[in-house]
Amino acid sequence: MKLHSPATAGLLSITAYDVGYIDVNGRRLTKSFLLTPQRLIDSWPPASFESLGEADLQAVAALGCPIVLLGTGPRQHFPAHRLLRPLIERRIGVEVMDSFAACRTYNILMAEGRDVAAAIIIECAN
């Protein structure tokens, strides 16, 4: 699905997605990543929801955004409370959803000028 918004000029937005990839400003990503309107970290480690660890969420918390959208892959999965500890301790709001829903929600919040981060898991096909 292609996504477009004129309000996002100069910011990082999700421009397309499908099974196995997500495009950020036209750049195709096939591995999990972290995204804010100003920054893309294309080397976020988790390759699946099952491999998500507390250190991965510490990296998300370090972004300093008050809102985090956690895209857990093709299906919505809720992480254990202990994994969310780095975000909870910093009073960061976390919304958990499937990765495509997180992409759409990120674009809406980013276009509204919100300080938001998306932590998106793309499951690697093997």
C-alpha positions, -999 to +999 in steps of 0.1 A: +000+000+000+014+034-009+009+063+016+012+100+009+008+132+029+018+167+018+022+178+054+053+157+059+078+176+036+112+174+052+102+147+077+106+110+077+074+092+069+063+058+058+056+059+021+046+023+014+044-012+029+036-048+021+046-082+034+083-082+040+091-045+036+083-010+046+094+021+027+106+052+046+107+082+023+110+058-006+138+038+009+129+001+012+136-015+046+134-053+050+146-055+086+132-041+119+138-004+125+132+026+147+117+058+133+110+094+145+101+123+122+138+133+122+157+100+126+158+065+111+177+037+128+176+009+103+195-016+124+171-024+153+178-060+163+146-079+168+138-102+138+105-113+153+083-105+183+096-136+200+132-122+199+122-088+214+142-081+245+144-055+272+176-041+256+156-035+224+131-014+243+159+005+261+170+016+227+134+028+220+133+047+253+166+064+246+149+081+216+132+103+242+098+105+224+068+107+248+047+084+225+059+050+211+041+029+186+053-007+189+046-026+157+049-063+166+049-078+131+020-092+111-001-098+142-006-078+174+012-093+204+015-078+238+050-079+254+055-090+290+054-061+315+091-066+324+100-059+287+082-026+288+100-015+320+124+009+302+095+028+287+073+027+318+101+040+340+105+070+317+067+076+316+066+070+279+032+060+265+033+028+245+007+016+220+010-019+208-003-029+174+005-049+143+033-033+122+010-021+094-013-004+119+017+012+135+028+025+101-005+042+095-008+056+130+028+069+129+021+089+097-011+104+113+007+115+145+038+127+127+017+148+102+000+164+133+034+175+145+035+150+174+068+138+190+063+101+182+086+071+176+077+039+158+095+007+167+086-016+138+093-053+136+096-067+101+098-105+103+125-118+082+115-145+058+138-175+059 
